[in-house]
Amino acid sequence: MPADTTPRPVSAVPRRLRLITALAAAGLVVAMTVVAVLLKSSTTGVVSFHTADQVAMVGLGLAMGAGVLLIGRSRVDADADGLRVRNVVINHEVPWSAVKAVRFNEHSPWATLLLTNDDELAVSAVQAADGERALVAVRGLRALLADHQARHVVPREDLLYPRE
């Protein structure tokens, strides 16, 4: 019985970025809460601050913290069927037949997919700052792509004069 040589599915998230965004969001919420507490019901002569202003400051801190957390929600999940890439706001489902190459250049901050229509799709979940985790994810993505390309060979025309 032949062994199954299909590469394992890949799932990656930006660990370091998630830690940084969580700390930044917590810092924003704490700072805005401190400002709200110190913003007593008083008047400065020009502007009058009340309890509603304090509540609004805390709400503003929560909203800004949620916005910062959005930056770290990137994720990539890949299996033999294709990839699901979630960047900051937009989700992409990409079949392997639409991918030409998985790129992760030496000075790139994150991996990219070179698509068959010559577009590039950033995979911000695979970040250089994550070091070895990023390399493992890229190797897994490349193995899945190579497996798909080996199973779905596209015949090339052997033409003396290429079509224009």
C-alpha positions in Angstrom: 0.0 0.0 0.0 1.6 3.3 -1.1 2.1 6.0 1.6 0.2 9.2 1.3 2.7 11.9 0.2 0.3 14.8 0.3 1.9 17.7 2.2 0.3 18.6 5.5 -2.1 21.6 5.7 -0.5 24.9 6.7 -2.0 27.4 9.2 -0.1 30.6 10.2 -0.7 33.7 12.2 1.7 36.6 12.9 2.7 35.8 16.5 4.9 38.8 17.2 2.5 41.3 15.5 -0.4 39.9 17.6 1.6 40.4 20.8 2.5 44.0 19.8 -1.0 44.9 18.8 -2.5 43.4 22.0 0.0 45.4 24.1 -0.7 48.6 22.2 -4.4 48.2 22.4 -4.3 47.6 26.1 -2.1 50.6 26.5 -4.5 52.8 24.6 -7.5 51.6 26.7 -5.6 52.2 29.9 -4.4 55.6 28.8 -7.9 56.7 27.7 -9.4 55.4 31.0 -6.8 57.3 33.0 -7.6 60.5 31.0 -11.4 59.8 31.6 -10.9 59.4 35.4 -8.7 62.6 35.6 -11.3 64.5 33.5 -13.5 65.3 36.6 -16.8 67.0 36.4 -15.3 70.5 36.3 -15.1 73.5 34.2 -12.0 75.2 32.9 -13.8 78.4 32.1 -14.0 77.6 28.4 -15.1 74.0 28.3 -17.3 72.1 30.8 -16.6 68.4 31.3 -19.2 66.0 32.6 -19.8 62.3 33.2 -20.9 61.8 29.6 -17.5 63.1 28.5 -15.7 60.6 30.7 -17.7 57.7 29.3 -17.0 59.0 25.8 -13.3 59.0 26.5 -13.4 55.3 27.6 -15.5 54.4 24.6 -13.0 56.2 22.3 -10.2 54.2 23.9 -12.0 50.9 23.4 -12.7 51.9 19.7 -9.1 52.8 19.1 -7.9 49.6 20.8 -10.2 47.5 18.6 -8.8 49.3 15.6 -5.3 48.4 16.6 -6.2 44.8 17.1 -7.5 44.6 13.6 -4.0 44.9 12.3 -3.0 41.7 14.0 -5.9 39.5 12.8 -4.1 38.2 9.7 -4.2 34.5 9.0 -3.5 32.0 6.3 -4.9 28.5 6.0 -3.8 26.2 3.2 -4.5 22.6 2.2 -4.6 20.6 -1.0 -7.7 22.5 -2.2 -6.3 26.0 -2.0 -5.5 28.9 0.3 -7.6 31.1 2.5 -5.8 34.4 3.2 -7.2 36.9 5.7 -5.3 40.2 5.7 -6.2 43.2 7.8 -9.7 43.6 6.5 -10.1 41.6 3.3 -10.4 37.8 2.9 -9.2 35.9 -0.2 -9.9 32.3 -1.2 -7.3 31.3 -3.8 -7.2 27.9 -5.6 -3.7 26.5 -6.2 -4.4 26.7 -9.9 -4.3 30.5 -9.6 -0.9 30.5 -7.9 2.4 30.6 -9.8 4.8 30.9 -6.9 5.1 31.6 -3.1 7.6 34.4 -2.6 9.5 35.3 0.6 12.4 37.5 -0.4 15.3 38.2 2.0 14.3 41.8 2.8 10.5 41.3 2.5 8.4 42.0 5.6 6.0 39.2 4.7 5.4 36.5 2.1 3.5 37.1 -1.2 1.8 34.9 -3.7 2.6 35.4 -7.4 -0.7 34.7 -9.2 -1.1 33.4 -12.7 -2.5 36.7 -13.9 0.8 38.4 -12.7 -0.8 40.0 -9.7 0.7 39.7 -6.2 -1.2 38.9 -3.1 0.3 39.8 0.3 0.2 37.1 2.9 0.7 39.3 6.0 0.2 36.4 8.3 3.7 35.1 7.4 6.0 37.8 8.6 9.8 37.9 8.7 9.6 39.0 12.3 8.4 35.6 13.3 11.6 34.0 12.1 11.6 30.2 12.0 7.8 30.0 12.2 7.6 32.0 9.0 10.1 29.8 7.2 8.1 26.7 8.2 4.9 28.2 6.9 6.5 29.2 3.6 8.1 25.8 3.1 4.7 24.2 3.8 3.0 26.6 1.3 5.6 25.8 -1.3 5.2 22.1 -0.7 1.5 22.3 -1.2 1.9 24.3 -4.4 4.5 21.9 -5.8 2.2 18.9 -5.0 -0.7 20.6 -6.8 1.5 21.4 -9.8 2.8 17.9 -10.0 -0.7 16.4 -9.9 -2.1 19.0 -12.4 0.5 19.3 -15.1 -0.5 21.9 -17.8 0.7 20.8 -21.2 2.6 23.4 -23.1 2.3 23.9 -26.8 5.5 23.1 -28.7 5.3 25.9 -31.3 8.1 27.0 -33.6 6.7 30.5 -33.6 5.1 31.6 -30.4 1.7 33.2 -30.6 1.5 36.9 -30.2 
